[in-house]
């Protein structure tokens, strides 16, 4: 495949995604608001009740020891892929929309909760990992999975209504692009943890 063909396919994919996002912008806004509320709720809950949390590892904060960075990498990657798989299944039918949103909201809640706990229990190290590494990376993960759900649900709706050959092709590309972006984010997060010599990392 030549570079010209690759560029043309990329432009087609980008145009398809942008068109879909414009058509379902209300759903995207509603999900974004719900995720922000869930994130802030997690922060507030952790800030008020952090003394009651015992055994922090049960809440996704993992000590990074020598030789375990690879393990946490695959744990985070599998978690991302698992959530993506669930929302992909939910995108088949409109009545599964509440389940997909509930999963995304719960993940956002856990993110806020664990970020706050990381800062409270680990001080400066927790602040660095939380603000510089975990929070931006995990927010991007949430954004990617949320957009993926919106685009896939819209894609399936379009296919059921109108059929055609373009939608299935773009659907496969959407799935592939989403998985690749999640993989790259997980790699970036692992590199940042290593660069900052972080003692903890977030696995949700």
C-alpha positions as CSV (number, residue, x, y, z in Angstrom):
1,X,0.0,0.0,0.0
2,X,1.5,3.3,-1.1
3,X,1.7,6.4,1.2
4,X,-0.9,8.1,-1.1
5,X,-3.4,5.4,-0.4
6,X,-2.7,5.4,3.3
7,X,-3.2,9.1,3.5
8,X,-6.4,8.9,1.5
9,X,-7.7,6.2,3.9
10,X,-6.7,8.2,6.9
11,X,-8.6,11.3,5.6
12,X,-11.6,9.1,4.9
13,X,-11.5,7.7,8.4
14,X,-11.0,11.1,10.0
15,X,-13.9,12.6,7.9
16,X,-16.2,9.7,8.8
17,X,-15.4,10.1,12.5
18,X,-15.9,13.9,12.5
19,X,-19.2,13.5,10.7
20,X,-20.4,11.0,13.3
21,X,-19.2,13.1,16.2
22,X,-21.1,16.1,14.8
23,X,-24.3,14.0,14.5
24,X,-24.1,12.7,18.1
25,X,-22.6,15.8,19.8
26,X,-25.4,16.0,22.3
27,X,-24.7,12.4,23.5
28,X,-21.0,13.2,23.7
29,X,-21.7,16.4,25.8
30,X,-24.0,14.5,28.2
31,X,-21.5,11.7,28.7
32,X,-18.7,14.2,29.2
33,X,-20.7,16.0,31.9
34,X,-21.6,12.7,33.6
35,X,-17.9,11.7,33.7
36,X,-16.8,15.0,35.1
37,X,-19.4,14.8,37.9
38,X,-18.3,11.2,38.7
39,X,-14.7,12.2,38.8
40,X,-15.3,15.1,41.2
41,X,-17.6,12.8,43.3
42,X,-14.7,10.4,43.6
43,X,-12.3,13.2,44.7
44,X,-14.8,14.5,47.3
45,X,-15.5,11.0,48.7
46,X,-11.8,10.2,49.1
47,X,-11.0,13.6,50.6
48,X,-13.7,13.2,53.2
49,X,-13.3,9.5,54.1
50,X,-9.7,8.7,53.2
51,X,-9.0,7.6,56.8
52,X,-11.4,4.7,56.3
53,X,-9.6,3.3,53.3
54,X,-7.3,0.4,54.4
55,X,-5.3,-1.8,52.0
56,X,-4.9,0.8,49.3
57,X,-3.9,-1.8,46.7
58,X,-7.6,-2.9,46.6
59,X,-8.5,0.4,45.1
60,X,-6.1,0.4,42.2
61,X,-3.0,2.1,43.7
62,X,-0.1,-0.3,43.3
63,X,3.5,0.0,44.6
64,X,5.9,-0.3,41.7
65,X,8.8,-2.6,42.8
66,X,11.7,-3.8,40.7
67,X,10.4,-6.0,38.0
68,X,6.7,-5.2,38.4
69,X,6.4,-2.3,36.0
70,X,5.7,-4.8,33.1
71,X,3.0,-6.5,35.2
72,X,1.2,-3.2,35.9
73,X,1.5,-2.3,32.2
74,X,-0.4,-5.4,31.1
75,X,-2.8,-5.0,34.0
76,X,-3.7,-1.4,32.8
77,X,-3.8,-2.4,29.2
78,X,-6.1,-5.4,29.8
79,X,-8.4,-3.2,32.0
80,X,-8.6,-0.6,29.1
81,X,-9.3,-3.3,26.5
82,X,-11.9,-5.0,28.8
83,X,-13.9,-1.8,29.3
84,X,-13.7,-1.1,25.5
85,X,-15.0,-4.6,24.8
86,X,-18.0,-4.1,27.1
87,X,-18.9,-0.7,25.7
88,X,-18.5,-2.1,22.2
89,X,-21.0,-4.8,23.1
90,X,-23.4,-2.2,24.5
91,X,-23.2,-0.1,21.3
92,X,-25.2,-2.8,19.5
93,X,-28.5,-1.9,21.1
94,X,-29.9,1.5,22.3
95,X,-31.3,-0.1,25.5
96,X,-27.8,-1.0,26.6
97,X,-26.8,2.6,26.6
98,X,-27.3,3.1,30.4
99,X,-25.0,0.1,31.1
100,X,-22.2,1.6,28.9
101,X,-22.6,5.0,30.5
102,X,-22.7,3.4,34.0
103,X,-19.4,1.6,33.3
104,X,-17.7,4.8,32.1
105,X,-19.1,6.8,35.1
106,X,-17.9,4.2,37.5
107,X,-14.4,4.2,36.0
108,X,-14.4,8.0,36.2
109,X,-15.4,7.8,39.9
110,X,-12.6,5.3,40.6
111,X,-10.2,7.6,38.9
112,X,-11.2,10.6,41.1
113,X,-11.2,8.4,44.2
114,X,-7.8,6.8,43.5
115,X,-6.1,10.1,42.4
116,X,-7.1,11.7,45.7
117,X,-6.0,8.7,47.8
118,X,-2.7,8.6,45.9
119,X,-2.0,12.3,46.9
120,X,-3.2,11.9,50.5
121,X,-1.2,8.7,51.2
122,X,1.9,9.2,49.2
123,X,2.6,12.9,49.5
124,X,4.9,14.4,46.9
125,X,5.4,11.2,45.0
126,X,1.6,10.7,44.8
127,X,1.2,14.3,43.6
128,X,3.7,13.8,40.8
129,X,2.2,10.5,39.6
130,X,-1.3,11.7,40.0
131,X,-1.1,15.1,38.3
132,X,1.7,14.5,35.8
133,X,1.1,10.8,34.8
134,X,-2.0,9.1,35.9
135,X,-4.7,11.8,35.7
136,X,-3.9,13.1,32.1
137,X,-3.4,9.6,30.7
138,X,-6.5,8.1,32.3
139,X,-8.6,11.1,31.3
140,X,-7.5,10.5,27.7
141,X,-8.4,6.9,28.1
142,X,-11.9,7.8,29.3
143,X,-12.2,10.3,26.4
144,X,-11.1,7.7,23.8
145,X,-13.4,5.0,25.2
146,X,-16.3,7.4,25.5
147,X,-15.9,8.7,22.0
148,X,-15.5,5.1,20.8
149,X,-18.8,4.2,22.3
150,X,-20.6,7.2,20.8
151,X,-19.2,6.5,17.3
152,X,-19.9,2.8,17.4
153,X,-23.4,3.2,18.6
154,X,-24.0,5.8,15.9
155,X,-22.4,3.5,13.3
156,X,-24.6,0.5,14.2
157,X,-27.7,2.7,14.1
158,X,-26.7,4.0,10.7
159,X,-26.1,0.5,9.4
160,X,-29.5,-0.8,10.7
161,X,-31.3,2.1,9.1
162,X,-29.5,2.4,5.8
163,X,-27.2,-0.6,5.4
164,X,-24.3,-0.2,2.9
165,X,-20.7,-1.3,2.6
166,X,-19.0,1.9,3.9
167,X,-20.1,1.5,7.6
168,X,-18.7,-2.0,8.2
169,X,-15.3,-1.0,6.7
170,X,-15.2,2.2,8.9
171,X,-16.3,0.2,11.9
172,X,-13.3,-2.1,11.7
173,X,-11.0,0.9,11.3
174,X,-12.6,2.6,14.3
175,X,-11.9,-0.5,16.5
176,X,-8.3,-0.8,15.3
177,X,-7.6,2.9,15.8
178,X,-9.1,2.8,19.3
179,X,-7.1,-0.2,20.4
180,X,-3.9,1.3,19.0
181,X,-4.4,4.6,20.8
182,X,-5.1,2.8,24.1
183,X,-1.9,0.8,23.6
184,X,0.1,3.9,22.9
185,X,-1.3,5.7,25.9
186,X,-0.5,2.7,28.1
187,X,3.1,2.7,26.8
188,X,3.4,6.4,27.4
189,X,2.1,6.1,30.9
190,X,4.6,3.4,31.7
191,X,7.5,5.4,30.2
192,X,6.5,8.4,32.4
193,X,6.4,6.3,35.5
194,X,9.9,5.1,34.7
195,X,11.2,8.6,34.0
196,X,9.8,10.0,37.2
197,X,11.0,7.0,39.2
198,X,7.5,6.7,40.6
199,X,6.9,4.4,43.5
200,X,3.2,4.0,42.8
201,X,1.0,3.7,39.8
202,X,-2.8,3.6,39.2
203,X,-4.4,0.5,37.8
204,X,-8.2,0.7,37.4
